[in-house]
Amino acid sequence: MTASSATATATVLQAREGLRARTGGPEEDGPALLEHVLGWTLVVLLAMLVTQTGLM
């Protein structure tokens, strides 16, 4: 593989990456505050359930 063919291959791969559809991975910004509140609510409810049933 020569330097020019490696450069051409890299250019083609970069062009293909630009054409891919985004699937909404980690870069997606959502309602972070709502997620935190719901997450902590779930933690508290689980702790109450464990305490009430005497599992700990």
CHARMM-style PDB file with segment names, atoms N, HN, CA, C and O in Angstrom:
ATOM      1  N   MET     1       0.863  -1.178   0.000  1.00  0.00      PROA
ATOM      2  CA  MET     1       0.000   0.000   0.000  1.00  0.00      PROA
ATOM      3  C   MET     1       0.904   1.234   0.000  1.00  0.00      PROA
ATOM      4  O   MET     1       1.804   1.363   0.830  1.00  0.00      PROA
ATOM      5  N   THR     2       0.651   2.110  -0.920  1.00  0.00      PROA
ATOM      6  HN  THR     2      -0.080   2.005  -1.594  1.00  0.00      PROA
ATOM      7  CA  THR     2       1.456   3.321  -1.004  1.00  0.00      PROA
ATOM      8  C   THR     2       0.831   4.421  -0.162  1.00  0.00      PROA
ATOM      9  O   THR     2      -0.301   4.304   0.307  1.00  0.00      PROA
ATOM     10  N   ALA     3       1.587   5.483   0.018  1.00  0.00      PROA
ATOM     11  HN  ALA     3       2.507   5.579  -0.362  1.00  0.00      PROA
ATOM     12  CA  ALA     3       1.098   6.592   0.835  1.00  0.00      PROA
ATOM     13  C   ALA     3      -0.132   7.243   0.208  1.00  0.00      PROA
ATOM     14  O   ALA     3      -1.051   7.654   0.916  1.00  0.00      PROA
ATOM     15  N   SER     4      -0.147   7.336  -1.120  1.00  0.00      PROA
ATOM     16  HN  SER     4       0.599   7.002  -1.695  1.00  0.00      PROA
ATOM     17  CA  SER     4      -1.287   7.987  -1.772  1.00  0.00      PROA
ATOM     18  C   SER     4      -2.545   7.122  -1.686  1.00  0.00      PROA
ATOM     19  O   SER     4      -3.648   7.648  -1.539  1.00  0.00      PROA
ATOM     20  N   SER     5      -2.388   5.797  -1.777  1.00  0.00      PROA
ATOM     21  HN  SER     5      -1.492   5.369  -1.897  1.00  0.00      PROA
ATOM     22  CA  SER     5      -3.578   4.948  -1.669  1.00  0.00      PROA
ATOM     23  C   SER     5      -4.096   4.923  -0.231  1.00  0.00      PROA
ATOM     24  O   SER     5      -5.302   4.817  -0.008  1.00  0.00      PROA
ATOM     25  N   ALA     6      -3.181   5.020   0.753  1.00  0.00      PROA
ATOM     26  HN  ALA     6      -2.202   5.106   0.572  1.00  0.00      PROA
ATOM     27  CA  ALA     6      -3.608   5.078   2.146  1.00  0.00      PROA
ATOM     28  C   ALA     6      -4.373   6.367   2.409  1.00  0.00      PROA
ATOM     29  O   ALA     6      -5.367   6.367   3.134  1.00  0.00      PROA
ATOM     30  N   THR     7      -3.911   7.462   1.822  1.00  0.00      PROA
ATOM     31  HN  THR     7      -3.103   7.462   1.232  1.00  0.00      PROA
ATOM     32  CA  THR     7      -4.595   8.745   1.976  1.00  0.00      PROA
ATOM     33  C   THR     7      -5.963   8.700   1.310  1.00  0.00      PROA
ATOM     34  O   THR     7      -6.941   9.209   1.857  1.00  0.00      PROA
ATOM     35  N   ALA     8      -6.030   8.097   0.139  1.00  0.00      PROA
ATOM     36  HN  ALA     8      -5.235   7.684  -0.305  1.00  0.00      PROA
ATOM     37  CA  ALA     8      -7.306   7.987  -0.572  1.00  0.00      PROA
ATOM     38  C   ALA     8      -8.284   7.121   0.225  1.00  0.00      PROA
ATOM     39  O   ALA     8      -9.471   7.439   0.307  1.00  0.00      PROA
ATOM     40  N   THR     9      -7.792   6.041   0.803  1.00  0.00      PROA
ATOM     41  HN  THR     9      -6.828   5.784   0.736  1.00  0.00      PROA
ATOM     42  CA  THR     9      -8.651   5.169   1.607  1.00  0.00      PROA
ATOM     43  C   THR     9      -9.176   5.914   2.824  1.00  0.00      PROA
ATOM     44  O   THR     9     -10.354   5.803   3.165  1.00  0.00      PROA
ATOM     45  N   ALA    10      -8.303   6.675   3.480  1.00  0.00      PROA
ATOM     46  HN  ALA    10      -7.347   6.766   3.203  1.00  0.00      PROA
ATOM     47  CA  ALA    10      -8.719   7.448   4.649  1.00  0.00      PROA
ATOM     48  C   ALA    10      -9.772   8.481   4.267  1.00  0.00      PROA
ATOM     49  O   ALA    10     -10.723   8.708   5.015  1.00  0.00      PROA
ATOM     50  N   THR    11      -9.605   9.100   3.113  1.00  0.00      PROA
ATOM     51  HN  THR    11      -8.832   8.916   2.505  1.00  0.00      PROA
ATOM     52  CA  THR    11     -10.563  10.106   2.658  1.00  0.00      PROA
ATOM     53  C   THR    11     -11.920   9.470   2.381  1.00  0.00      PROA
ATOM     54  O   THR    11     -12.955  10.039   2.726  1.00  0.00      PROA
ATOM     55  N   VAL    12     -11.919   8.299   1.761  1.00  0.00      PROA
ATOM     56  HN  VAL    12     -11.078   7.836   1.481  1.00  0.00      PROA
ATOM     57  CA  VAL    12     -13.180   7.605   1.468  1.00  0.00      PROA
ATOM     58  C   VAL    12     -13.877   7.211   2.764  1.00  0.00      PROA
ATOM     59  O   VAL    12     -15.094   7.360   2.880  1.00  0.00      PROA
ATOM     60  N   LEU    13     -13.122   6.711   3.737  1.00  0.00      PROA
ATOM     61  HN  LEU    13     -12.134   6.591   3.643  1.00  0.00      PROA
ATOM     62  CA  LEU    13     -13.721   6.326   5.012  1.00  0.00      PROA
ATOM     63  C   LEU    13     -14.302   7.527   5.743  1.00  0.00      PROA
ATOM     64  O   LEU    13     -15.363   7.428   6.359  1.00  0.00      PROA
ATOM     65  N   GLN    14     -13.609   8.662   5.678  1.00  0.00      PROA
ATOM     66  HN  GLN    14     -12.747   8.742   5.178  1.00  0.00      PROA
ATOM     67  CA  GLN    14     -14.137   9.868   6.322  1.00  0.00      PROA
ATOM     68  C   GLN    14     -15.418  10.327   5.634  1.00  0.00      PROA
ATOM     69  O   GLN    14     -16.342  10.794   6.301  1.00  0.00      PROA
ATOM     70  N   ALA    15     -15.486  10.204   4.323  1.00  0.00      PROA
ATOM     71  HN  ALA    15     -14.736   9.826   3.781  1.00  0.00      PROA
ATOM     72  CA  ALA    15     -16.690  10.606   3.584  1.00  0.00      PROA
ATOM     73  C   ALA    15     -17.853   9.694   3.949  1.00  0.00      PROA
ATOM     74  O   ALA    15     -18.984  10.158   4.096  1.00  0.00      PROA
ATOM     75  N   ARG    16     -17.585   8.398   4.098  1.00  0.00      PROA
ATOM     76  HN  ARG    16     -16.667   8.021   3.979  1.00  0.00      PROA
ATOM     77  CA  ARG    16     -18.651   7.469   4.478  1.00  0.00      PROA
ATOM     78  C   ARG    16     -19.166   7.748   5.873  1.00  0.00      PROA
ATOM     79  O   ARG    16     -20.367   7.646   6.122  1.00  0.00      PROA
ATOM     80  N   GLU    17     -18.282   8.098   6.783  1.00  0.00      PROA
ATOM     81  HN  GLU    17     -17.306   8.181   6.581  1.00  0.00      PROA
ATOM     82  CA  GLU    17     -18.697   8.387   8.157  1.00  0.00      PROA
ATOM     83  C   GLU    17     -19.653   9.570   8.185  1.00  0.00      PROA
ATOM     84  O   GLU    17     -20.579   9.594   8.996  1.00  0.00      PROA
ATOM     85  N   GLY    18     -19.446  10.547   7.318  1.00  0.00      PROA
ATOM     86  HN  GLY    18     -18.693  10.528   6.659  1.00  0.00      PROA
ATOM     87  CA  GLY    18     -20.312  11.716   7.279  1.00  0.00      PROA
ATOM     88  C   GLY    18     -21.701  11.395   6.766  1.00  0.00      PROA
ATOM     89  O   GLY    18     -22.648  12.127   7.055  1.00  0.00      PROA
ATOM     90  N   LEU    19     -21.844  10.319   6.012  1.00  0.00      PROA
ATOM     91  HN  LEU    19     -21.075   9.725   5.777  1.00  0.00      PROA
ATOM     92  CA  LEU    19     -23.133   9.968   5.429  1.00  0.00      PROA
ATOM     93  C   LEU    19     -23.960   9.054   6.323  1.00  0.00      PROA
ATOM     94  O   LEU    19     -25.133   8.819   6.034  1.00  0.00      PROA
ATOM     95  N   ARG    20     -23.389   8.542   7.384  1.00  0.00      PROA
ATOM     96  HN  ARG    20     -22.436   8.733   7.618  1.00  0.00      PROA
ATOM     97  CA  ARG    20     -24.111   7.633   8.263  1.00  0.00      PROA
ATOM     98  C   ARG    20     -25.219   8.365   9.032  1.00  0.00      PROA
ATOM     99  O   ARG    20     -25.091   9.537   9.387  1.00  0.00      PROA
ATOM    100  N   ALA    21     -26.276   7.649   9.268  1.00  0.00      PROA
ATOM    101  HN  ALA    21     -26.380   6.697   8.980  1.00  0.00      PROA
ATOM    102  CA  ALA    21     -27.385   8.214  10.041  1.00  0.00      PROA
ATOM    103  C   ALA    21     -27.035   8.179  11.527  1.00  0.00      PROA
ATOM    104  O   ALA    21     -26.472   7.200  12.016  1.00  0.00      PROA
ATOM    105  N   ARG    22     -27.362   9.226  12.223  1.00  0.00      PROA
ATOM    106  HN  ARG    22     -27.819  10.022  11.825  1.00  0.00      PROA
ATOM    107  CA  ARG    22     -27.141   9.266  13.671  1.00  0.00      PROA
ATOM    108  C   ARG    22     -28.206   8.429  14.351  1.00  0.00      PROA
ATOM    109  O   ARG    22     -29.376   8.465  13.970  1.00  0.00      PROA
ATOM    110  N   THR    23     -27.798   7.679  15.356  1.00  0.00      PROA
ATOM    111  HN  THR    23     -26.847   7.649  15.666  1.00  0.00      PROA
ATOM    112  CA  THR    23     -28.745   6.823  16.059  1.00  0.00      PROA
ATOM    113  C   THR    23     -29.084   7.344  17.447  1.00  0.00      PROA
ATOM    114  O   THR    23     -29.790   6.667  18.195  1.00  0.00      PROA
ATOM    115  N   GLY    24     -28.604   8.522  17.810  1.00  0.00      PROA
ATOM    116  HN  GLY    24     -28.030   9.072  17.202  1.00  0.00      PROA
ATOM    117  CA  GLY    24     -28.939   9.091  19.109  1.00  0.00      PROA
ATOM    118  C   GLY    24     -28.161   8.468  20.235  1.00  0.00      PROA
ATOM    119  O   GLY    24     -28.744   8.074  21.246  1.00  0.00      PROA
ATOM    120  N   GLY    25     -26.872   8.371  20.088  1.00  0.00      PROA
ATOM    121  HN  GLY    25     -26.398   8.690  19.267  1.00  0.00      PROA
ATOM    122  CA  GLY    25     -26.024   7.772  21.113  1.00  0.00      PROA
ATOM    123  C   GLY    25     -25.802   8.693  22.294  1.00  0.00      PROA
ATOM    124  O   GLY    25     -26.674   9.500  22.616  1.00  0.00      PROA
ATOM    125  N   PRO    26     -24.668   8.593  22.939  1.00  0.00      PROA
ATOM    126  CA  PRO    26     -24.397   9.340  24.167  1.00  0.00      PROA
ATOM    127  C   PRO    26     -24.378  10.859  24.017  1.00  0.00      PROA
ATOM    128  O   PRO    26     -24.505  11.577  25.009  1.00  0.00      PROA
ATOM    129  N   GLU    27     -24.223  11.350  22.807  1.00  0.00      PROA
ATOM    130  HN  GLU    27     -24.120  10.766  22.001  1.00  0.00      PROA
ATOM    131  CA  GLU    27     -24.146  12.802  22.615  1.00  0.00      PROA
ATOM    132  C   GLU    27     -25.511  13.480  22.674  1.00  0.00      PROA
ATOM    133  O   GLU    27     -25.599  14.707  22.668  1.00  0.00      PROA
ATOM    134  N   GLU    28     -26.557  12.693  22.728  1.00  0.00      PROA
ATOM    135  HN  GLU    28     -26.486  11.696  22.732  1.00  0.00      PROA
ATOM    136  CA  GLU    28     -27.898  13.259  22.768  1.00  0.00      PROA
ATOM    137  C   GLU    28     -28.160  13.913  24.124  1.00  0.00      PROA
ATOM    138  O   GLU    28     -27.994  13.273  25.163  1.00  0.00      PROA
ATOM    139  N   ASP    29     -28.563  15.171  24.118  1.00  0.00      PROA
ATOM    140  HN  ASP    29     -28.698  15.690  23.274  1.00  0.00      PROA
ATOM    141  CA  ASP    29     -28.871  15.863  25.366  1.00  0.00      PROA
ATOM    142  C   ASP    29     -30.368  15.789  25.609  1.00  0.00      PROA
ATOM    143  O   ASP    29     -31.168  16.208  24.773  1.00  0.00      PROA
ATOM    144  N   GLY    30     -30.728  15.259  26.742  1.00  0.00      PROA
ATOM    145  HN  GLY    30     -30.078  14.918  27.421  1.00  0.00      PROA
ATOM    146  CA  GLY    30     -32.140  15.121  27.075  1.00  0.00      PROA
ATOM    147  C   GLY    30     -32.451  15.848  28.361  1.00  0.00      PROA
ATOM    148  O   GLY    30     -31.648  16.654  28.832  1.00  0.00      PROA
ATOM    149  N   PRO    31     -33.600  15.575  28.929  1.00  0.00      PROA
ATOM    150  CA  PRO    31     -34.001  16.214  30.189  1.00  0.00      PROA
ATOM    151  C   PRO    31     -33.233  15.610  31.365  1.00  0.00      PROA
ATOM    152  O   PRO    31     -33.752  14.744  32.070  1.00  0.00      PROA
ATOM    153  N   ALA    32     -32.005  16.066  31.572  1.00  0.00      PROA
ATOM    154  HN  ALA    32     -31.584  16.769  30.999  1.00  0.00      PROA
ATOM    155  CA  ALA    32     -31.124  15.492  32.588  1.00  0.00      PROA
ATOM    156  C   ALA    32     -31.698  15.658  33.996  1.00  0.00      PROA
ATOM    157  O   ALA    32     -31.599  14.740  34.810  1.00  0.00      PROA
ATOM    158  N   LEU    33     -32.289  16.802  34.292  1.00  0.00      PROA
ATOM    159  HN  LEU    33     -32.369  17.548  33.630  1.00  0.00      PROA
ATOM    160  CA  LEU    33     -32.850  17.037  35.623  1.00  0.00      PROA
ATOM    161  C   LEU    33     -33.977  16.041  35.918  1.00  0.00      PROA
ATOM    162  O   LEU    33     -34.035  15.475  37.009  1.00  0.00      PROA
ATOM    163  N   LEU    34     -34.851  15.831  34.971  1.00  0.00      PROA
ATOM    164  HN  LEU    34     -34.804  16.291  34.084  1.00  0.00      PROA
ATOM    165  CA  LEU    34     -35.947  14.881  35.141  1.00  0.00      PROA
ATOM    166  C   LEU    34     -35.422  13.464  35.374  1.00  0.00      PROA
ATOM    167  O   LEU    34     -35.946  12.732  36.213  1.00  0.00      PROA
ATOM    168  N   GLU    35     -34.395  13.086  34.634  1.00  0.00      PROA
ATOM    169  HN  GLU    35     -33.969  13.680  33.952  1.00  0.00      PROA
ATOM    170  CA  GLU    35     -33.816  11.758  34.807  1.00  0.00      PROA
ATOM    171  C   GLU    35     -33.212  11.595  36.192  1.00  0.00      PROA
ATOM    172  O   GLU    35     -33.352  10.536  36.804  1.00  0.00      PROA
ATOM    173  N   HSD    36     -32.550  12.617  36.693  1.00  0.00      PROA
ATOM    174  HN  HSD    36     -32.437  13.477  36.197  1.00  0.00      PROA
ATOM    175  CA  HSD    36     -31.956  12.549  38.028  1.00  0.00      PROA
ATOM    176  C   HSD    36     -33.030  12.442  39.109  1.00  0.00      PROA
ATOM    177  O   HSD    36     -32.903  11.645  40.039  1.00  0.00      PROA
ATOM    178  N   VAL    37     -34.067  13.230  38.986  1.00  0.00      PROA
ATOM    179  HN  VAL    37     -34.171  13.877  38.230  1.00  0.00      PROA
ATOM    180  CA  VAL    37     -35.145  13.205  39.977  1.00  0.00      PROA
ATOM    181  C   VAL    37     -35.833  11.834  39.972  1.00  0.00      PROA
ATOM    182  O   VAL    37     -36.094  11.266  41.032  1.00  0.00      PROA
ATOM    183  N   LEU    38     -36.123  11.310  38.784  1.00  0.00      PROA
ATOM    184  HN  LEU    38     -35.911  11.772  37.922  1.00  0.00      PROA
ATOM    185  CA  LEU    38     -36.769   9.999  38.706  1.00  0.00      PROA
ATOM    186  C   LEU    38     -35.847   8.891  39.208  1.00  0.00      PROA
ATOM    187  O   LEU    38     -36.308   7.935  39.832  1.00  0.00      PROA
ATOM    188  N   GLY    39     -34.570   9.013  38.944  1.00  0.00      PROA
ATOM    189  HN  GLY    39     -34.196   9.790  38.438  1.00  0.00      PROA
ATOM    190  CA  GLY    39     -33.620   8.018  39.428  1.00  0.00      PROA
ATOM    191  C   GLY    39     -33.536   7.994  40.943  1.00  0.00      PROA
ATOM    192  O   GLY    39     -33.548   6.922  41.549  1.00  0.00      PROA
ATOM    193  N   TRP    40     -33.451   9.165  41.561  1.00  0.00      PROA
ATOM    194  HN  TRP    40     -33.441  10.035  41.069  1.00  0.00      PROA
ATOM    195  CA  TRP    40     -33.379   9.227  43.025  1.00  0.00      PROA
ATOM    196  C   TRP    40     -34.699   8.792  43.658  1.00  0.00      PROA
ATOM    197  O   TRP    40     -34.703   8.195  44.734  1.00  0.00      PROA
ATOM    198  N   THR    41     -35.809   9.086  43.002  1.00  0.00      PROA
ATOM    199  HN  THR    41     -35.806   9.571  42.128  1.00  0.00      PROA
ATOM    200  CA  THR    41     -37.103   8.625  43.501  1.00  0.00      PROA
ATOM    201  C   THR    41     -37.149   7.101  43.508  1.00  0.00      PROA
ATOM    202  O   THR    41     -37.637   6.498  44.465  1.00  0.00      PROA
ATOM    203  N   LEU    42     -36.652   6.484  42.462  1.00  0.00      PROA
ATOM    204  HN  LEU    42     -36.256   6.974  41.685  1.00  0.00      PROA
ATOM    205  CA  LEU    42     -36.602   5.030  42.407  1.00  0.00      PROA
ATOM    206  C   LEU    42     -35.714   4.465  43.519  1.00  0.00      PROA
ATOM    207  O   LEU    42     -36.061   3.454  44.130  1.00  0.00      PROA
ATOM    208  N   VAL    43     -34.587   5.101  43.784  1.00  0.00      PROA
ATOM    209  HN  VAL    43     -34.305   5.922  43.288  1.00  0.00      PROA
ATOM    210  CA  VAL    43     -33.691   4.648  44.851  1.00  0.00      PROA
ATOM    211  C   VAL    43     -34.388   4.714  46.207  1.00  0.00      PROA
ATOM    212  O   VAL    43     -34.301   3.776  47.000  1.00  0.00      PROA
ATOM    213  N   VAL    44     -35.072   5.811  46.470  1.00  0.00      PROA
ATOM    214  HN  VAL    44     -35.142   6.573  45.826  1.00  0.00      PROA
ATOM    215  CA  VAL    44     -35.765   5.971  47.755  1.00  0.00      PROA
ATOM    216  C   VAL    44     -36.892   4.951  47.894  1.00  0.00      PROA
ATOM    217  O   VAL    44     -37.055   4.358  48.960  1.00  0.00      PROA
ATOM    218  N   LEU    45     -37.662   4.740  46.843  1.00  0.00      PROA
ATOM    219  HN  LEU    45     -37.529   5.221  45.977  1.00  0.00      PROA
ATOM    220  CA  LEU    45     -38.748   3.764  46.897  1.00  0.00      PROA
ATOM    221  C   LEU    45     -38.215   2.353  47.106  1.00  0.00      PROA
ATOM    222  O   LEU    45     -38.805   1.579  47.859  1.00  0.00      PROA
ATOM    223  N   LEU    46     -37.132   2.011  46.464  1.00  0.00      PROA
ATOM    224  HN  LEU    46     -36.652   2.640  45.852  1.00  0.00      PROA
ATOM    225  CA  LEU    46     -36.530   0.694  46.655  1.00  0.00      PROA
ATOM    226  C   LEU    46     -36.023   0.529  48.083  1.00  0.00      PROA
ATOM    227  O   LEU    46     -36.183  -0.535  48.681  1.00  0.00      PROA
ATOM    228  N   ALA    47     -35.408   1.584  48.634  1.00  0.00      PROA
ATOM    229  HN  ALA    47     -35.278   2.449  48.148  1.00  0.00      PROA
ATOM    230  CA  ALA    47     -34.935   1.522  50.026  1.00  0.00      PROA
ATOM    231  C   ALA    47     -36.103   1.355  50.989  1.00  0.00      PROA
ATOM    232  O   ALA    47     -36.006   0.602  51.958  1.00  0.00      PROA
ATOM    233  N   MET    48     -37.204   2.050  50.729  1.00  0.00      PROA
ATOM    234  HN  MET    48     -37.283   2.661  49.942  1.00  0.00      PROA
ATOM    235  CA  MET    48     -38.382   1.901  51.584  1.00  0.00      PROA
ATOM    236  C   MET    48     -38.944   0.490  51.497  1.00  0.00      PROA
ATOM    237  O   MET    48     -39.333  -0.082  52.516  1.00  0.00      PROA
ATOM    238  N   LEU    49     -38.993  -0.075  50.306  1.00  0.00      PROA
ATOM    239  HN  LEU    49     -38.677   0.390  49.479  1.00  0.00      PROA
ATOM    240  CA  LEU    49     -39.501  -1.432  50.128  1.00  0.00      PROA
ATOM    241  C   LEU    49     -38.639  -2.443  50.876  1.00  0.00      PROA
ATOM    242  O   LEU    49     -39.163  -3.330  51.549  1.00  0.00      PROA
ATOM    243  N   VAL    50     -37.329  -2.313  50.761  1.00  0.00      PROA
ATOM    244  HN  VAL    50     -36.903  -1.592  50.214  1.00  0.00      PROA
ATOM    245  CA  VAL    50     -36.419  -3.227  51.436  1.00  0.00      PROA
ATOM    246  C   VAL    50     -36.573  -3.106  52.933  1.00  0.00      PROA
ATOM    247  O   VAL    50     -36.570  -4.116  53.637  1.00  0.00      PROA
ATOM    248  N   THR    51     -36.708  -1.886  53.440  1.00  0.00      PROA
ATOM    249  HN  THR    51     -36.710  -1.065  52.869  1.00  0.00      PROA
ATOM    250  CA  THR    51     -36.857  -1.660  54.869  1.00  0.00      PROA
ATOM    251  C   THR    51     -38.187  -2.230  55.378  1.00  0.00      PROA
ATOM    252  O   THR    51     -38.224  -2.892  56.416  1.00  0.00      PROA
ATOM    253  N   GLN    52     -39.263  -1.976  54.657  1.00  0.00      PROA
ATOM    254  HN  GLN    52     -39.233  -1.439  53.814  1.00  0.00      PROA
ATOM    255  CA  GLN    52     -40.580  -2.432  55.091  1.00  0.00      PROA
ATOM    256  C   GLN    52     -40.709  -3.957  55.080  1.00  0.00      PROA
ATOM    257  O   GLN    52     -41.393  -4.531  55.928  1.00  0.00      PROA
ATOM    258  N   THR    53     -40.058  -4.603  54.128  1.00  0.00      PROA
ATOM    259  HN  THR    53     -39.503  -4.137  53.439  1.00  0.00      PROA
ATOM    260  CA  THR    53     -40.160  -6.060  54.050  1.00  0.00      PROA
ATOM    261  C   THR    53     -39.162  -6.762  54.943  1.00  0.00      PROA
ATOM    262  O   THR    53     -39.193  -7.988  55.055  1.00  0.00      PROA
ATOM    263  N   GLY    54     -38.276  -6.015  55.580  1.00  0.00      PROA
ATOM    264  HN  GLY    54     -38.251  -5.020  55.489  1.00  0.00      PROA
ATOM    265  CA  GLY    54     -37.313  -6.584  56.521  1.00  0.00      PROA
ATOM    266  C   GLY    54     -36.189  -7.368  55.847  1.00  0.00      PROA
ATOM    267  O   GLY    54     -35.619  -8.274  56.455  1.00  0.00      PROA
ATOM    268  N   LEU    55     -35.871  -7.038  54.620  1.00  0.00      PROA
ATOM    269  HN  LEU    55     -36.334  -6.302  54.126  1.00  0.00      PROA
ATOM    270  CA  LEU    55     -34.791  -7.739  53.929  1.00  0.00      PROA
ATOM    271  C   LEU    55     -33.412  -7.319  54.411  1.00  0.00      PROA
ATOM    272  O   LEU    55     -32.427  -8.012  54.156  1.00  0.00      PROA
ATOM    273  N   MET    56     -33.333  -6.199  55.102  1.00  0.00      PROA
ATOM    274  HN  MET    56     -34.132  -5.635  55.310  1.00  0.00      PROA
ATOM    275  CA  MET    56     -32.021  -5.764  55.626  1.00  0.00      PROA
ATOM    276  C   MET    56     -32.141  -5.344  57.066  1.00  0.00      PROA
ATOM    277  OT1 MET    56     -31.149  -4.948  57.679  1.00  0.00      PROA
TER     278      MET     56
END
